[in-house]
Amino acid sequence: MNLAGKRALVTGASSGIGAAIARLLAAEGVDLVLTARRKDALDRVAAECAAIRDVRTDVIVADLGTPSAGSVVWNAAIASGPVDLVINNAGFGYFRRFDATEWTRDAEMIQLNITSLVELSRRFVDARRGEPGRAYLLNIASIGAYQSVPQMALYAASKAFVRNFTEALHDELRGSPVSATCVCPGGTRTAFHAAAGAGDYSWIANASMKSAEAVALASVRAMARGKRTVIPGVINKLSCFGVRLVPRWFASWMAGRVLGQPKKALPPRAT
Ligand SMILES: NC(=O)c1ccc[n+]([C@@H]2O[C@H](COP(=O)([O-])OP(=O)(O)OC[C@H]3O[C@@H](n4cnc5c(N)ncnc54)[C@H](OP(=O)(O)O)[C@@H]3O)[C@@H](O)[C@H]2O)c1
């Protein structure tokens, strides 16, 4: 993929899609700055990456769900060298009615899924201005970005923001050495669902789940090719295309049917 020798900042690198992207980039010879809240899990992923190929791995423990954490992480990342790739992957959601949860959880989601992602994108684009080397921004949205999703109202809206923001950035940056790519995964087998009080969806949602490795590969390939948007998986591509052909209320109703009703208790927020 022609990424060897570059240096990537990966958020949410302690598990799931972020950890899979980190391992993939390590195999490509990319030095890594891995960030998340859990140091032990980050250290484990860093050790796995270093075992795959002789790349440098730095670890930054930070809570991107708190104000200004994006800038703190950025400054810590560039303290030991320039960053050529930013992978804005950290994110969470809950599978519950909006009136069944509390504002602190929403505020943290907006901060993590939107504000920190924009903050890191801003710092990256500013740092690359006038720099000749090829640079890549990869922002993780979701197929939830394609329609409203009852029981995941704020999460899907946050991912619609990520998609629109990243696709517009892609268009603005066209012809420059920096590219912006948006990935919209469908259901992926990670810890996301347990943290969301979910995972007991309808049969069709469970049947279309992909592995974190498959999503990571599609994402990194699309990023390296400078693509605008990638939706991993044929069923997911079809569903995102299909919503353009039906009224918005129907797409929203369908999303609710596909997910089914929440059956699991919502776990307390991790700290
Ligand atoms: N799994 C799916 O079905 C699916 C579908 C579409 C989109 N996505 C998106 O894919 C991305 C990765 O999710 P995943 O599926 O890989 O889930 P995951 O395994 O739960 O990973 C989430 C990552 O985000 C980090 N994170 C969570 N809260 C954080 C905070 N406040 N500050 C810093 N880091 C935080 C977690 O690390 P710590 O807990 O160590 O902080 C973890 O590394 C998310 O943006 C998610 O919305 C997932």
The ligand as an SDF file (V2000), in Angstrom:
LIG
                    3D

 48 52  0  0  0  0  0  0  0  0999 V2000
  -18.7350   -2.6730   15.9560 N   0  0  0  0  0  0  0  0  0  0  0  0
  -19.6300   -2.2080   15.0910 C   0  0  0  0  0  0  0  0  0  0  0  0
  -20.6340   -2.8930   14.7750 O   0  0  0  0  0  0  0  0  0  0  0  0
  -19.4370   -0.8480   14.4660 C   0  0  0  0  0  0  0  0  0  0  0  0
  -20.2310   -0.5270   13.3580 C   0  0  0  0  0  0  0  0  0  0  0  0
  -20.0640    0.7140   12.7600 C   0  0  0  0  0  0  0  0  0  0  0  0
  -19.1450    1.6060   13.2640 C   0  0  0  0  0  0  0  0  0  0  0  0
  -18.3790    1.2760   14.3500 N   0  0  0  0  0  0  0  0  0  0  0  0
  -17.4270    2.2730   14.8510 C   0  0  0  0  0  0  0  0  0  0  0  0
  -16.1390    1.7190   14.8450 O   0  0  0  0  0  0  0  0  0  0  0  0
  -15.3320    2.3960   15.8010 C   0  0  0  0  0  0  0  0  0  0  0  0
  -14.5630    1.3730   16.6130 C   0  0  0  0  0  0  0  0  0  0  0  0
  -15.4790    0.6170   17.3850 O   0  0  0  0  0  0  0  0  0  0  0  0
  -15.2980   -0.9450   17.6400 P   0  0  0  0  0  0  0  0  0  0  0  0
  -16.4240   -1.6230   17.0000 O   0  0  0  0  0  0  0  0  0  0  0  0
  -13.9220   -1.3780   17.3220 O   0  0  0  0  0  0  0  0  0  0  0  0
  -15.5820   -1.0070   19.2120 O   0  0  0  0  0  0  0  0  0  0  0  0
  -14.6220   -1.2560   20.4710 P   0  0  0  0  0  0  0  0  0  0  0  0
  -13.9130   -2.5580   20.3510 O   0  0  0  0  0  0  0  0  0  0  0  0
  -15.4920   -1.0150   21.6620 O   0  0  0  0  0  0  0  0  0  0  0  0
  -13.5370   -0.1150   20.3380 O   0  0  0  0  0  0  0  0  0  0  0  0
  -13.7920    1.2090   20.7210 C   0  0  0  0  0  0  0  0  0  0  0  0
  -12.4480    1.8700   20.9700 C   0  0  0  0  0  0  0  0  0  0  0  0
  -12.6860    3.2350   21.3380 O   0  0  0  0  0  0  0  0  0  0  0  0
  -11.9870    3.4980   22.5590 C   0  0  0  0  0  0  0  0  0  0  0  0
  -12.7000    4.4780   23.3650 N   0  0  0  0  0  0  0  0  0  0  0  0
  -13.9820    4.3790   23.8370 C   0  0  0  0  0  0  0  0  0  0  0  0
  -14.2680    5.4450   24.6050 N   0  0  0  0  0  0  0  0  0  0  0  0
  -13.1490    6.2230   24.6010 C   0  0  0  0  0  0  0  0  0  0  0  0
  -12.8130    7.4610   25.2150 C   0  0  0  0  0  0  0  0  0  0  0  0
  -13.6950    8.1250   25.9970 N   0  0  0  0  0  0  0  0  0  0  0  0
  -11.5710    7.9780   25.0070 N   0  0  0  0  0  0  0  0  0  0  0  0
  -10.6700    7.3240   24.2240 C   0  0  0  0  0  0  0  0  0  0  0  0
  -10.9300    6.1530   23.6150 N   0  0  0  0  0  0  0  0  0  0  0  0
  -12.1560    5.6110   23.8200 C   0  0  0  0  0  0  0  0  0  0  0  0
  -11.9120    2.1440   23.2750 C   0  0  0  0  0  0  0  0  0  0  0  0
  -10.7790    2.0880   24.1280 O   0  0  0  0  0  0  0  0  0  0  0  0
  -10.7900    2.2700   25.7220 P   0  0  0  0  0  0  0  0  0  0  0  0
  -12.0210    1.6060   26.2490 O   0  0  0  0  0  0  0  0  0  0  0  0
   -9.4960    1.6060   26.1310 O   0  0  0  0  0  0  0  0  0  0  0  0
  -10.7550    3.7410   25.9400 O   0  0  0  0  0  0  0  0  0  0  0  0
  -11.6920    1.2060   22.1000 C   0  0  0  0  0  0  0  0  0  0  0  0
  -10.3250    1.1420   21.7780 O   0  0  0  0  0  0  0  0  0  0  0  0
  -16.2690    3.2780   16.6080 C   0  0  0  0  0  0  0  0  0  0  0  0
  -16.1810    4.6100   16.1490 O   0  0  0  0  0  0  0  0  0  0  0  0
  -17.6450    2.7110   16.2920 C   0  0  0  0  0  0  0  0  0  0  0  0
  -18.6500    3.6810   16.4150 O   0  0  0  0  0  0  0  0  0  0  0  0
  -18.5080    0.0680   14.9570 C   0  0  0  0  0  0  0  0  0  0  0  0
  1  2  1  0
  2  3  2  0
  2  4  1  0
  4  5  1  0
  4 48  2  0
  5  6  2  0
  6  7  1  0
  7  8  2  0
  8  9  1  0
  8 48  1  0
  9 10  1  0
  9 46  1  0
 10 11  1  0
 11 12  1  0
 11 44  1  0
 12 13  1  0
 13 14  1  0
 14 15  2  0
 14 16  1  0
 14 17  1  0
 17 18  1  0
 18 19  2  0
 18 20  1  0
 18 21  1  0
 21 22  1  0
 22 23  1  0
 23 24  1  0
 23 42  1  0
 24 25  1  0
 25 26  1  0
 25 36  1  0
 26 27  1  0
 26 35  1  0
 27 28  2  0
 28 29  1  0
 29 30  1  0
 29 35  2  0
 30 31  1  0
 30 32  2  0
 32 33  1  0
 33 34  2  0
 34 35  1  0
 36 37  1  0
 36 42  1  0
 37 38  1  0
 38 39  2  0
 38 40  1  0
 38 41  1  0
 42 43  1  0
 44 45  1  0
 44 46  1  0
 46 47  1  0
M  CHG  2   8   1  16  -1
M  END
$$$$
